[in-house]
């Protein structure tokens, strides 16, 4: 079983509230067109629209926090001659496009060793 992402629950709630928002929209329109009272349906629809807006804002904050954490961990270069690694374990590329081979020491880069 795959690990759950932090946004999974929020995504599920957005889908749930969005589905019922569409249902209540149809019911509200039908009540308005047939002359039946629609205030309760309209207020429920308003609540669901506000809920979807709040959930979308929460999801955006969660995704932004995850991106900031990922970029901070990818940008961190370890010291002591070890190469920097991302969360996946892959070496982090240096600014010059080469992979970290033995730290930031120029003699550790492949182009210096080939001379």
ROLUMVEX-965896 format. One record per residue: residue number from 1; residue in three letters; chain; z, y, x of N, C-alpha, C, CB in turn. Coordinates in Angstrom, 1 decimal, decimal comma, padded with zeros to 4 digits. Glycine has a CB too. Layout:
<sites>
pos:NUM&code:ALA&unit:A&n.up:Z&n.north:Y&n.east:X&ca.up:Z&ca.north:Y&ca.east:X&c.up:Z&c.north:Y&c.east:X&cb.up:Z&cb.north:Y&cb.east:X
...
</sites>
This chain:
<sites>
pos:1&code:UNK&unit:A&n.up:000,0&n.north:-001,2&n.east:000,8&ca.up:000,0&ca.north:000,0&ca.east:000,0&c.up:000,0&c.north:001,2&c.east:000,9&cb.up:001,2&cb.north:000,0&cb.east:-001,0
pos:2&code:UNK&unit:A&n.up:-000,9&n.north:002,2&n.east:000,6&ca.up:-001,0&ca.north:003,4&ca.east:001,4&c.up:000,2&c.north:004,3&c.east:001,1&cb.up:-002,4&cb.north:004,1&cb.east:001,0
pos:3&code:UNK&unit:A&n.up:000,6&n.north:005,0&n.east:002,2&ca.up:001,7&ca.north:006,0&ca.east:002,0&c.up:001,3&c.north:007,1&c.east:001,1&cb.up:002,2&cb.north:006,5&cb.east:003,3
pos:4&code:UNK&unit:A&n.up:002,2&n.north:007,6&n.east:000,3&ca.up:001,9&ca.north:008,7&ca.east:-000,6&c.up:001,9&c.north:010,0&c.east:000,1&cb.up:003,0&cb.north:008,7&cb.east:-001,8
pos:5&code:UNK&unit:A&n.up:000,9&n.north:010,9&n.east:-000,2&ca.up:000,9&ca.north:012,2&ca.east:000,3&c.up:001,8&c.north:013,1&c.east:-000,5&cb.up:-000,6&cb.north:012,8&cb.east:000,2
pos:6&code:UNK&unit:A&n.up:002,3&n.north:014,2&n.east:000,1&ca.up:003,2&ca.north:015,1&ca.east:-000,6&c.up:002,5&c.north:015,7&c.east:-001,8&cb.up:003,6&cb.north:016,2&cb.east:000,3
pos:7&code:UNK&unit:A&n.up:001,2&n.north:015,8&n.east:-001,9&ca.up:000,6&ca.north:016,4&ca.east:-003,0&c.up:000,3&c.north:015,5&c.east:-004,2&cb.up:-000,7&cb.north:017,1&cb.east:-002,6
pos:8&code:UNK&unit:A&n.up:000,5&n.north:014,2&n.east:-004,0&ca.up:000,2&ca.north:013,2&ca.east:-005,0&c.up:000,8&c.north:013,4&c.east:-006,3&cb.up:000,5&cb.north:011,8&cb.east:-004,5
pos:9&code:UNK&unit:A&n.up:002,1&n.north:013,7&n.east:-006,3&ca.up:002,9&ca.north:014,0&ca.east:-007,6&c.up:002,4&c.north:015,2&c.east:-008,2&cb.up:004,4&cb.north:014,0&cb.east:-007,3
pos:10&code:UNK&unit:A&n.up:002,2&n.north:016,3&n.east:-007,5&ca.up:001,7&ca.north:017,5&ca.east:-008,0&c.up:000,3&c.north:017,4&c.east:-008,6&cb.up:001,7&cb.north:018,7&cb.east:-007,0
pos:11&code:UNK&unit:A&n.up:-000,6&n.north:016,6&n.east:-007,9&ca.up:-001,9&ca.north:016,4&ca.east:-008,4&c.up:-001,9&c.north:015,6&c.east:-009,7&cb.up:-002,7&cb.north:015,6&cb.east:-007,4
pos:12&code:UNK&unit:A&n.up:-001,0&n.north:014,6&n.east:-009,8&ca.up:-000,9&ca.north:013,9&ca.east:-011,1&c.up:-000,4&c.north:014,8&c.east:-012,2&cb.up:000,1&cb.north:012,7&cb.east:-010,9
pos:13&code:UNK&unit:A&n.up:000,6&n.north:015,6&n.east:-011,9&ca.up:001,1&ca.north:016,5&ca.east:-013,0&c.up:000,0&c.north:017,6&c.east:-013,4&cb.up:002,3&cb.north:017,3&cb.east:-012,5
pos:14&code:UNK&unit:A&n.up:-000,8&n.north:018,0&n.east:-012,5&ca.up:-001,9&ca.north:018,9&ca.east:-012,8&c.up:-002,9&c.north:018,3&c.east:-013,7&cb.up:-002,6&cb.north:019,4&cb.east:-011,5
pos:15&code:UNK&unit:A&n.up:-003,2&n.north:017,0&n.east:-013,4&ca.up:-004,1&ca.north:016,3&ca.east:-014,3&c.up:-003,5&c.north:016,0&c.east:-015,7&cb.up:-004,5&cb.north:015,0&cb.east:-013,6
pos:16&code:UNK&unit:A&n.up:-002,3&n.north:015,7&n.east:-015,7&ca.up:-001,6&ca.north:015,4&ca.east:-017,0&c.up:-001,6&c.north:016,7&c.east:-017,8&cb.up:-000,2&cb.north:014,9&cb.east:-016,8
pos:17&code:UNK&unit:A&n.up:-001,1&n.north:017,8&n.east:-017,3&ca.up:-001,0&ca.north:019,1&ca.east:-018,0&c.up:-002,4&c.north:019,6&c.east:-018,3&cb.up:-000,3&cb.north:020,1&cb.east:-017,2
pos:18&code:UNK&unit:A&n.up:-003,4&n.north:019,4&n.east:-017,5&ca.up:-004,8&ca.north:019,8&ca.east:-017,7&c.up:-005,4&c.north:019,1&c.east:-018,9&cb.up:-005,6&cb.north:019,7&cb.east:-016,5
pos:19&code:UNK&unit:A&n.up:-005,2&n.north:017,8&n.east:-018,9&ca.up:-005,7&ca.north:017,0&ca.east:-020,0&c.up:-005,1&c.north:017,4&c.east:-021,4&cb.up:-005,4&cb.north:015,5&cb.east:-019,8
pos:20&code:UNK&unit:A&n.up:-003,8&n.north:017,6&n.east:-021,4&ca.up:-003,2&ca.north:018,0&ca.east:-022,7&c.up:-003,5&c.north:019,4&c.east:-023,0&cb.up:-001,7&cb.north:017,7&cb.east:-022,6
pos:21&code:UNK&unit:A&n.up:-003,8&n.north:020,2&n.east:-022,0&ca.up:-004,2&ca.north:021,6&ca.east:-022,2&c.up:-005,5&c.north:021,6&c.east:-023,0&cb.up:-004,3&cb.north:022,4&cb.east:-020,9
pos:22&code:UNK&unit:A&n.up:-006,5&n.north:020,8&n.east:-022,6&ca.up:-007,8&ca.north:020,7&ca.east:-023,2&c.up:-007,6&c.north:020,2&c.east:-024,7&cb.up:-008,7&cb.north:019,8&cb.east:-022,4
pos:23&code:UNK&unit:A&n.up:-006,7&n.north:019,2&n.east:-024,8&ca.up:-006,5&ca.north:018,6&ca.east:-026,2&c.up:-005,9&c.north:019,7&c.east:-027,1&cb.up:-005,5&cb.north:017,4&cb.east:-026,1
pos:24&code:UNK&unit:A&n.up:-004,9&n.north:020,4&n.east:-026,6&ca.up:-004,3&ca.north:021,5&ca.east:-027,4&c.up:-005,2&c.north:022,6&c.east:-027,7&cb.up:-003,0&cb.north:022,0&cb.east:-026,7
pos:25&code:UNK&unit:A&n.up:-006,1&n.north:022,9&n.east:-026,8&ca.up:-007,2&ca.north:023,9&ca.east:-027,0&c.up:-008,0&c.north:023,5&c.east:-028,2&cb.up:-008,0&cb.north:024,1&cb.east:-025,7
pos:26&code:UNK&unit:A&n.up:-008,5&n.north:022,3&n.east:-028,2&ca.up:-009,3&ca.north:021,8&ca.east:-029,3&c.up:-008,6&c.north:021,8&c.east:-030,6&cb.up:-009,8&cb.north:020,3&cb.east:-029,0
pos:27&code:UNK&unit:A&n.up:-007,3&n.north:021,4&n.east:-030,6&ca.up:-006,5&ca.north:021,4&ca.east:-031,8&c.up:-006,3&c.north:022,9&c.east:-032,3&cb.up:-005,1&cb.north:020,7&cb.east:-031,6
pos:28&code:UNK&unit:A&n.up:-006,0&n.north:023,8&n.east:-031,4&ca.up:-005,8&ca.north:025,2&ca.east:-031,7&c.up:-007,1&c.north:025,8&c.east:-032,4&cb.up:-005,3&cb.north:026,0&cb.east:-030,5
pos:29&code:UNK&unit:A&n.up:-008,2&n.north:025,5&n.east:-031,7&ca.up:-009,5&ca.north:026,0&ca.east:-032,3&c.up:-009,7&c.north:025,4&c.east:-033,7&cb.up:-010,6&cb.north:025,7&cb.east:-031,3
pos:30&code:UNK&unit:A&n.up:-009,5&n.north:024,1&n.east:-033,8&ca.up:-009,7&ca.north:023,5&ca.east:-035,1&c.up:-008,8&c.north:024,1&c.east:-036,2&cb.up:-009,5&cb.north:021,9&cb.east:-035,0
pos:31&code:UNK&unit:A&n.up:-007,5&n.north:024,3&n.east:-035,8&ca.up:-006,6&ca.north:024,9&ca.east:-036,8&c.up:-007,0&c.north:026,3&c.east:-037,2&cb.up:-005,2&cb.north:025,0&cb.east:-036,2
pos:32&code:UNK&unit:A&n.up:-007,5&n.north:027,1&n.east:-036,2&ca.up:-008,0&ca.north:028,5&ca.east:-036,5&c.up:-009,2&c.north:028,5&c.east:-037,4&cb.up:-008,3&cb.north:029,2&cb.east:-035,2
pos:33&code:UNK&unit:A&n.up:-010,1&n.north:027,5&n.east:-037,1&ca.up:-011,3&ca.north:027,5&ca.east:-037,9&c.up:-011,1&c.north:027,0&c.east:-039,4&cb.up:-012,3&cb.north:026,6&cb.east:-037,3
pos:34&code:UNK&unit:A&n.up:-010,1&n.north:026,1&n.east:-039,5&ca.up:-009,8&ca.north:025,6&ca.east:-040,9&c.up:-008,8&c.north:026,4&c.east:-041,6&cb.up:-009,3&cb.north:024,1&cb.east:-040,8
pos:35&code:UNK&unit:A&n.up:-008,2&n.north:027,4&n.east:-041,0&ca.up:-007,2&ca.north:028,2&ca.east:-041,7&c.up:-005,8&c.north:027,7&c.east:-041,7&cb.up:-007,6&cb.north:028,4&cb.east:-043,1
pos:36&code:UNK&unit:A&n.up:-005,5&n.north:026,6&n.east:-041,0&ca.up:-004,1&ca.north:026,1&ca.east:-040,9&c.up:-003,3&c.north:026,9&c.east:-039,9&cb.up:-004,1&cb.north:024,6&cb.east:-040,6
pos:37&code:UNK&unit:A&n.up:-002,0&n.north:026,8&n.east:-040,0&ca.up:-001,2&ca.north:027,5&ca.east:-039,0&c.up:-001,4&c.north:027,0&c.east:-037,6&cb.up:000,3&cb.north:027,5&cb.east:-039,4
pos:38&code:UNK&unit:A&n.up:-001,7&n.north:027,9&n.east:-036,6&ca.up:-002,0&ca.north:027,5&ca.east:-035,3&c.up:-001,0&c.north:028,1&c.east:-034,2&cb.up:-003,4&cb.north:027,9&cb.east:-034,9
pos:39&code:UNK&unit:A&n.up:000,0&n.north:028,8&n.east:-034,7&ca.up:000,9&ca.north:029,4&ca.east:-033,7&c.up:001,6&c.north:028,4&c.east:-032,8&cb.up:001,9&cb.north:030,3&cb.east:-034,5
pos:40&code:UNK&unit:A&n.up:002,1&n.north:027,4&n.east:-033,4&ca.up:002,8&ca.north:026,4&ca.east:-032,5&c.up:001,9&c.north:025,7&c.east:-031,5&cb.up:003,4&cb.north:025,3&cb.east:-033,4
pos:41&code:UNK&unit:A&n.up:000,7&n.north:025,4&n.east:-032,0&ca.up:-000,3&ca.north:024,8&ca.east:-031,1&c.up:-000,7&c.north:025,8&c.east:-029,9&cb.up:-001,6&cb.north:024,4&cb.east:-031,8
pos:42&code:UNK&unit:A&n.up:-000,9&n.north:027,1&n.east:-030,3&ca.up:-001,2&ca.north:028,1&ca.east:-029,4&c.up:-000,1&c.north:028,3&c.east:-028,3&cb.up:-001,6&cb.north:029,4&cb.east:-030,1
pos:43&code:UNK&unit:A&n.up:001,1&n.north:028,3&n.east:-028,8&ca.up:002,2&ca.north:028,5&ca.east:-027,9&c.up:002,4&c.north:027,3&c.east:-026,9&cb.up:003,6&cb.north:028,7&cb.east:-028,6
pos:44&code:UNK&unit:A&n.up:002,1&n.north:026,1&n.east:-027,4&ca.up:002,1&ca.north:024,9&ca.east:-026,6&c.up:001,0&c.north:025,0&c.east:-025,5&cb.up:002,0&cb.north:023,6&cb.east:-027,4
pos:45&code:UNK&unit:A&n.up:-000,2&n.north:025,5&n.east:-026,0&ca.up:-001,3&ca.north:025,6&ca.east:-025,1&c.up:-000,9&c.north:026,7&c.east:-024,0&cb.up:-002,5&cb.north:026,1&cb.east:-025,8
pos:46&code:UNK&unit:A&n.up:-000,3&n.north:027,8&n.east:-024,4&ca.up:000,1&ca.north:028,8&ca.east:-023,4&c.up:001,0&c.north:028,2&c.east:-022,4&cb.up:000,7&cb.north:030,0&cb.east:-024,1
pos:47&code:UNK&unit:A&n.up:002,0&n.north:027,4&n.east:-022,8&ca.up:003,0&ca.north:026,8&ca.east:-021,9&c.up:002,2&c.north:025,9&c.east:-020,9&cb.up:004,0&cb.north:026,0&cb.east:-022,7
pos:48&code:UNK&unit:A&n.up:001,2&n.north:025,1&n.east:-021,4&ca.up:000,5&ca.north:024,2&ca.east:-020,5&c.up:-000,3&c.north:025,0&c.east:-019,5&cb.up:-000,4&cb.north:023,3&cb.east:-021,3
pos:49&code:UNK&unit:A&n.up:-000,9&n.north:026,1&n.east:-019,9&ca.up:-001,7&ca.north:026,9&ca.east:-019,0&c.up:-000,9&c.north:027,5&c.east:-017,9&cb.up:-002,5&cb.north:028,0&cb.east:-019,8
pos:50&code:UNK&unit:A&n.up:000,3&n.north:028,0&n.east:-018,3&ca.up:001,2&ca.north:028,5&ca.east:-017,3&c.up:001,7&c.north:027,4&c.east:-016,4&cb.up:002,5&cb.north:029,2&cb.east:-018,0
pos:51&code:UNK&unit:A&n.up:002,0&n.north:026,2&n.east:-016,9&ca.up:002,4&ca.north:025,1&ca.east:-016,1&c.up:001,4&c.north:024,7&c.east:-015,1&cb.up:002,8&cb.north:023,9&cb.east:-017,0
pos:52&code:UNK&unit:A&n.up:000,1&n.north:024,6&n.east:-015,5&ca.up:-001,0&ca.north:024,3&ca.east:-014,6&c.up:-001,1&c.north:025,4&c.east:-013,5&cb.up:-002,3&cb.north:024,2&cb.east:-015,3
pos:53&code:UNK&unit:A&n.up:-000,9&n.north:026,6&n.east:-013,8&ca.up:-000,9&ca.north:027,7&ca.east:-012,8&c.up:000,2&c.north:027,6&c.east:-011,8&cb.up:-000,8&cb.north:029,1&cb.east:-013,5
pos:54&code:UNK&unit:A&n.up:001,4&n.north:027,3&n.east:-012,3&ca.up:002,5&ca.north:027,1&ca.east:-011,4&c.up:002,3&c.north:025,9&c.east:-010,5&cb.up:003,8&cb.north:026,9&cb.east:-012,2
pos:55&code:UNK&unit:A&n.up:001,8&n.north:024,8&n.east:-011,0&ca.up:001,5&ca.north:023,6&ca.east:-010,2&c.up:000,5&c.north:023,8&c.east:-009,2&cb.up:001,2&cb.north:022,4&cb.east:-011,2
pos:56&code:UNK&unit:A&n.up:-000,6&n.north:024,5&n.east:-009,6&ca.up:-001,6&ca.north:024,9&ca.east:-008,6&c.up:-001,1&c.north:025,7&c.east:-007,4&cb.up:-002,8&cb.north:025,6&cb.east:-009,2
pos:57&code:UNK&unit:A&n.up:-000,2&n.north:026,6&n.east:-007,8&ca.up:000,4&ca.north:027,5&ca.east:-006,7&c.up:001,3&c.north:026,6&c.east:-005,8&cb.up:001,2&cb.north:028,6&cb.east:-007,4
pos:58&code:UNK&unit:A&n.up:002,1&n.north:025,7&n.east:-006,4&ca.up:002,9&ca.north:024,8&ca.east:-005,6&c.up:002,1&c.north:023,9&c.east:-004,7&cb.up:003,8&cb.north:023,9&cb.east:-006,6
pos:59&code:UNK&unit:A&n.up:001,0&n.north:023,4&n.east:-005,3&ca.up:000,1&ca.north:022,5&ca.east:-004,5&c.up:-000,5&c.north:023,3&c.east:-003,3&cb.up:-001,0&cb.north:021,9&cb.east:-005,3
pos:60&code:UNK&unit:A&n.up:-000,9&n.north:024,5&n.east:-003,5&ca.up:-001,4&ca.north:025,3&ca.east:-002,4&c.up:-000,4&c.north:025,6&c.east:-001,3&cb.up:-001,9&cb.north:026,7&cb.east:-003,0
pos:61&code:UNK&unit:A&n.up:000,9&n.north:025,8&n.east:-001,7&ca.up:001,9&ca.north:026,0&ca.east:-000,7&c.up:002,2&c.north:024,7&c.east:000,1&cb.up:003,2&cb.north:026,4&cb.east:-001,4
pos:62&code:UNK&unit:A&n.up:002,1&n.north:023,6&n.east:-000,6&ca.up:002,3&ca.north:022,3&ca.east:000,1&c.up:001,2&c.north:022,0&c.east:001,1&cb.up:002,4&cb.north:021,1&cb.east:-000,9
pos:63&code:UNK&unit:A&n.up:000,0&n.north:022,3&n.east:000,7&ca.up:-001,2&ca.north:022,0&ca.east:001,5&c.up:-001,1&c.north:023,0&c.east:002,7&cb.up:-002,5&cb.north:022,2&cb.east:000,8
pos:64&code:UNK&unit:A&n.up:-000,8&n.north:024,3&n.east:002,5&ca.up:-000,7&ca.north:025,3&ca.east:003,5&c.up:000,4&c.north:024,9&c.east:004,6&cb.up:-000,4&cb.north:026,7&cb.east:003,0
pos:65&code:UNK&unit:A&n.up:001,5&n.north:024,4&n.east:004,1&ca.up:002,6&ca.north:024,0&ca.east:005,0&c.up:002,2&c.north:022,8&c.east:005,8&cb.up:003,9&cb.north:023,7&cb.east:004,2
pos:66&code:UNK&unit:A&n.up:001,4&n.north:021,9&n.east:005,2&ca.up:001,0&ca.north:020,7&ca.east:006,0&c.up:000,0&c.north:021,1&c.east:007,0&cb.up:000,3&cb.north:019,7&cb.east:005,0
pos:67&code:UNK&unit:A&n.up:-000,9&n.north:022,0&n.east:006,7&ca.up:-001,9&ca.north:022,5&ca.east:007,7&c.up:-001,3&c.north:023,2&c.east:008,8&cb.up:-003,0&cb.north:023,4&cb.east:007,0
pos:68&code:UNK&unit:A&n.up:-000,3&n.north:024,1&n.east:008,5&ca.up:000,4&ca.north:024,8&ca.east:009,6&c.up:001,2&c.north:023,8&c.east:010,5&cb.up:001,4&cb.north:025,8&cb.east:009,0
pos:69&code:UNK&unit:A&n.up:001,8&n.north:022,8&n.east:009,9&ca.up:002,5&ca.north:021,8&ca.east:010,7&c.up:001,5&c.north:021,0&c.east:011,6&cb.up:003,3&cb.north:020,9&cb.east:009,8
pos:70&code:UNK&unit:A&n.up:000,4&n.north:020,6&n.east:011,0&ca.up:-000,6&ca.north:019,9&ca.east:011,8&c.up:-001,2&c.north:020,7&c.east:012,9&cb.up:-001,7&cb.north:019,4&cb.east:010,8
pos:71&code:UNK&unit:A&n.up:-001,5&n.north:022,0&n.east:012,6&ca.up:-002,1&ca.north:022,8&ca.east:013,7&c.up:-001,0&c.north:023,1&c.east:014,8&cb.up:-002,6&cb.north:024,1&cb.east:013,1
pos:72&code:UNK&unit:A&n.up:000,2&n.north:023,2&n.east:014,4&ca.up:001,3&ca.north:023,5&ca.east:015,4&c.up:001,5&c.north:022,2&c.east:016,3&cb.up:002,6&cb.north:023,8&cb.east:014,7
pos:73&code:UNK&unit:A&n.up:001,4&n.north:021,0&n.east:015,7&ca.up:001,6&ca.north:019,8&ca.east:016,5&c.up:000,4&c.north:019,6&c.east:017,3&cb.up:001,9&cb.north:018,6&cb.east:015,6
pos:74&code:UNK&unit:A&n.up:-000,8&n.north:019,9&n.east:016,8&ca.up:-002,0&ca.north:019,7&ca.east:017,6&c.up:-002,1&c.north:020,7&c.east:018,8&cb.up:-003,3&cb.north:019,8&cb.east:016,8
pos:75&code:UNK&unit:A&n.up:-001,6&n.north:021,9&n.east:018,6&ca.up:-001,7&ca.north:023,0&ca.east:019,6&c.up:-000,6&c.north:022,8&c.east:020,7&cb.up:-001,5&cb.north:024,3&cb.east:019,0
pos:76&code:UNK&unit:A&n.up:000,4&n.north:022,0&n.east:020,4&ca.up:001,5&ca.north:021,9&ca.east:021,4&c.up:001,0&c.north:020,9&c.east:022,5&cb.up:002,7&cb.north:021,3&cb.east:020,7
pos:77&code:UNK&unit:A&n.up:001,0&n.north:021,4&n.east:023,7&ca.up:000,6&ca.north:020,7&ca.east:024,8&c.up:001,9&c.north:020,2&c.east:025,6&cb.up:-000,3&cb.north:021,5&cb.east:025,8
pos:78&code:UNK&unit:A&n.up:002,0&n.north:018,9&n.east:025,8&ca.up:003,2&ca.north:018,4&ca.east:026,4&c.up:003,2&c.north:018,8&c.east:027,9&cb.up:003,3&cb.north:016,9&cb.east:026,3
pos:79&code:UNK&unit:A&n.up:004,3&n.north:018,9&n.east:028,5&ca.up:004,5&ca.north:019,2&ca.east:029,9&c.up:004,8&c.north:017,9&c.east:030,7&cb.up:005,6&cb.north:020,3&cb.east:030,1
pos:80&code:UNK&unit:A&n.up:004,7&n.north:018,1&n.east:032,0&ca.up:005,0&ca.north:017,0&ca.east:032,9&c.up:003,9&c.north:016,1&c.east:033,2&cb.up:006,1&cb.north:016,2&cb.east:032,3
pos:81&code:UNK&unit:A&n.up:002,6&n.north:016,5&n.east:033,1&ca.up:001,5&ca.north:015,7&ca.east:033,5&c.up:001,0&c.north:014,8&c.east:032,4&cb.up:001,9&cb.north:014,9&cb.east:034,7
pos:82&code:UNK&unit:A&n.up:001,6&n.north:014,7&n.east:031,3&ca.up:001,2&ca.north:013,9&ca.east:030,2&c.up:000,1&c.north:014,6&c.east:029,4&cb.up:002,3&cb.north:013,3&cb.east:029,3
pos:83&code:UNK&unit:A&n.up:-000,8&n.north:013,9&n.east:028,7&ca.up:-001,8&ca.north:014,6&ca.east:027,9&c.up:-001,2&c.north:014,8&c.east:026,5&cb.up:-003,0&cb.north:013,7&cb.east:027,8
pos:84&code:UNK&unit:A&n.up:-001,7&n.north:015,9&n.east:025,9&ca.up:-001,3&ca.north:016,3&ca.east:024,6&c.up:-001,9&c.north:015,3&c.east:023,6&cb.up:-001,7&cb.north:017,7&cb.east:024,2
pos:85&code:UNK&unit:A&n.up:-001,2&n.north:014,9&n.east:022,6&ca.up:-001,7&ca.north:014,0&ca.east:021,6&c.up:-001,5&c.north:014,6&c.east:020,2&cb.up:-001,0&cb.north:012,6&cb.east:021,7
pos:86&code:UNK&unit:A&n.up:-002,4&n.north:014,3&n.east:019,3&ca.up:-002,2&ca.north:014,8&ca.east:017,9&c.up:-001,4&c.north:013,7&c.east:017,2&cb.up:-003,6&cb.north:015,0&cb.east:017,2
pos:87&code:UNK&unit:A&n.up:-001,2&n.north:013,9&n.east:015,9&ca.up:-000,4&ca.north:013,0&ca.east:015,1&c.up:-001,1&c.north:011,6&c.east:015,0&cb.up:-000,2&cb.north:013,5&cb.east:013,6
pos:88&code:UNK&unit:A&n.up:-002,4&n.north:011,6&n.east:015,1&ca.up:-003,1&ca.north:010,3&ca.east:015,0&c.up:-003,0&c.north:009,5&c.east:016,4&cb.up:-004,5&cb.north:010,5&cb.east:014,6
pos:89&code:UNK&unit:A&n.up:-002,6&n.north:010,2&n.east:017,4&ca.up:-002,5&ca.north:009,6&ca.east:018,7&c.up:-003,7&c.north:009,9&c.east:019,6&cb.up:-002,4&cb.north:008,1&cb.east:018,6
pos:90&code:UNK&unit:A&n.up:-004,7&n.north:010,6&n.east:019,1&ca.up:-005,9&ca.north:010,9&ca.east:019,9&c.up:-005,6&c.north:012,1&c.east:020,8&cb.up:-007,1&cb.north:011,3&cb.east:018,9
pos:91&code:UNK&unit:A&n.up:-006,2&n.north:012,1&n.east:022,0&ca.up:-005,9&ca.north:013,2&ca.east:022,9&c.up:-006,4&c.north:014,5&c.east:022,3&cb.up:-006,6&cb.north:013,0&cb.east:024,2
pos:92&code:UNK&unit:A&n.up:-005,7&n.north:015,6&n.east:022,5&ca.up:-006,1&ca.north:016,9&ca.east:022,0&c.up:-007,0&c.north:017,6&c.east:023,0&cb.up:-004,9&cb.north:017,8&cb.east:021,7
pos:93&code:UNK&unit:A&n.up:-008,2&n.north:018,1&n.east:022,6&ca.up:-009,1&ca.north:018,7&ca.east:023,5&c.up:-008,6&c.north:020,0&c.east:024,0&cb.up:-010,5&cb.north:018,9&cb.east:022,9
pos:94&code:UNK&unit:A&n.up:-008,9&n.north:020,3&n.east:025,3&ca.up:-008,5&ca.north:021,6&ca.east:025,9&c.up:-009,5&c.north:022,7&c.east:025,5&cb.up:-008,4&cb.north:021,5&cb.east:027,4
pos:95&code:UNK&unit:A&n.up:-009,2&n.north:023,9&n.east:025,8&ca.up:-010,0&ca.north:025,0&ca.east:025,4&c.up:-011,4&c.north:024,9&c.east:026,0&cb.up:-009,4&cb.north:026,3&cb.east:025,9
pos:96&code:UNK&unit:A&n.up:-011,6&n.north:024,3&n.east:027,2&ca.up:-012,9&ca.north:024,2&ca.east:027,8&c.up:-013,6&c.north:023,0&c.east:027,3&cb.up:-012,7&cb.north:024,0&cb.east:029,3
pos:97&code:UNK&unit:A&n.up:-013,1&n.north:022,3&n.east:026,3&ca.up:-013,9&ca.north:021,2&ca.east:025,7&c.up:-013,6&c.north:019,8&c.east:026,3&cb.up:-015,3&cb.north:021,4&cb.east:025,8
pos:98&code:UNK&unit:A&n.up:-012,9&n.north:019,8&n.east:027,4&ca.up:-012,6&ca.north:018,5&ca.east:028,0&c.up:-011,3&c.north:017,9&c.east:027,4&cb.up:-012,5&cb.north:018,6&cb.east:029,6
pos:99&code:UNK&unit:A&n.up:-011,2&n.north:016,6&n.east:027,6&ca.up:-010,0&ca.north:015,9&ca.east:027,1&c.up:-008,9&c.north:016,1&c.east:028,2&cb.up:-010,2&cb.north:014,5&cb.east:026,8
pos:100&code:UNK&unit:A&n.up:-007,6&n.north:016,1&n.east:027,7&ca.up:-006,5&ca.north:016,2&ca.east:028,7&c.up:-006,5&c.north:014,9&c.east:029,4&cb.up:-005,2&cb.north:016,5&cb.east:028,0
pos:101&code:UNK&unit:A&n.up:-006,5&n.north:014,9&n.east:030,8&ca.up:-006,5&ca.north:013,7&ca.east:031,5&c.up:-005,2&c.north:013,6&c.east:032,3&cb.up:-007,6&cb.north:013,7&cb.east:032,5
pos:102&code:UNK&unit:A&n.up:-004,6&n.north:014,7&n.east:032,7&ca.up:-003,4&ca.north:014,6&ca.east:033,5&c.up:-002,7&c.north:015,9&c.east:033,5&cb.up:-003,7&cb.north:014,1&cb.east:034,9
pos:103&code:UNK&unit:A&n.up:-002,7&n.north:016,6&n.east:032,4&ca.up:-002,1&ca.north:017,9&ca.east:032,4&c.up:-003,0&c.north:019,0&c.east:032,6&cb.up:-000,9&cb.north:018,0&cb.east:033,4
pos:104&code:UNK&unit:A&n.up:-002,5&n.north:020,2&n.east:032,9&ca.up:-003,4&ca.north:021,3&ca.east:033,1&c.up:-003,8&c.north:021,6&c.east:034,5&cb.up:-002,7&cb.north:022,5&cb.east:032,5
pos:105&code:UNK&unit:A&n.up:-003,4&n.north:020,7&n.east:035,4&ca.up:-003,7&ca.north:020,9&ca.east:036,8&c.up:-005,2&c.north:020,7&c.east:037,0&cb.up:-002,9&cb.north:019,9&cb.east:037,7
pos:106&code:UNK&unit:A&n.up:-005,8&n.north:021,7&n.east:037,8&ca.up:-007,3&ca.north:021,6&ca.east:037,9&c.up:-007,8&c.north:020,3&c.east:038,6&cb.up:-007,8&cb.north:022,8&cb.east:038,7
pos:107&code:UNK&unit:A&n.up:-007,0&n.north:019,8&n.east:039,4&ca.up:-007,4&ca.north:018,5&ca.east:040,1&c.up:-007,5&c.north:017,4&c.east:039,2&cb.up:-006,5&cb.north:018,2&cb.east:041,3
pos:108&code:UNK&unit:A&n.up:-006,9&n.north:017,4&n.east:038,0&ca.up:-006,9&ca.north:016,3&ca.east:037,1&c.up:-008,1&c.north:016,3&c.east:036,2&cb.up:-005,6&cb.north:016,4&cb.east:036,2
pos:109&code:UNK&unit:A&n.up:-008,9&n.north:017,4&n.east:036,2&ca.up:-010,1&ca.north:017,4&ca.east:035,4&c.up:-011,2&c.north:016,6&c.east:036,1&cb.up:-010,5&cb.north:018,9&cb.east:035,1
pos:110&code:UNK&unit:A&n.up:-012,1&n.north:016,0&n.east:035,3&ca.up:-013,2&ca.north:015,2&ca.east:035,8&c.up:-014,2&c.north:016,0&c.east:036,6&cb.up:-013,9&cb.north:014,5&cb.east:034,6
pos:111&code:UNK&unit:A&n.up:-014,5&n.north:017,2&n.east:036,2&ca.up:-015,5&ca.north:018,0&ca.east:036,9&c.up:-015,0&c.north:018,3&c.east:038,3&cb.up:-015,8&cb.north:019,2&cb.east:036,2
pos:112&code:UNK&unit:A&n.up:-013,7&n.north:018,5&n.east:038,6&ca.up:-013,2&ca.north:018,8&ca.east:039,9&c.up:-013,2&c.north:017,5&c.east:040,7&cb.up:-011,8&cb.north:019,4&cb.east:039,8
pos:113&code:UNK&unit:A&n.up:-012,9&n.north:016,4&n.east:040,1&ca.up:-012,9&ca.north:015,1&ca.east:040,9&c.up:-014,3&c.north:014,7&c.east:041,4&cb.up:-012,2&cb.north:014,1&cb.east:040,1
pos:114&code:UNK&unit:A&n.up:-015,3&n.north:015,1&n.east:040,6&ca.up:-016,7&ca.north:014,6&ca.east:041,0&c.up:-017,3&c.north:015,3&c.east:042,2&cb.up:-017,6&cb.north:014,8&cb.east:039,8
pos:115&code:UNK&unit:A&n.up:-016,6&n.north:016,4&n.east:042,6&ca.up:-017,2&ca.north:017,2&ca.east:043,8&c.up:-017,1&c.north:016,4&c.east:045,1&cb.up:-016,5&cb.north:018,5&cb.east:043,9
</sites>
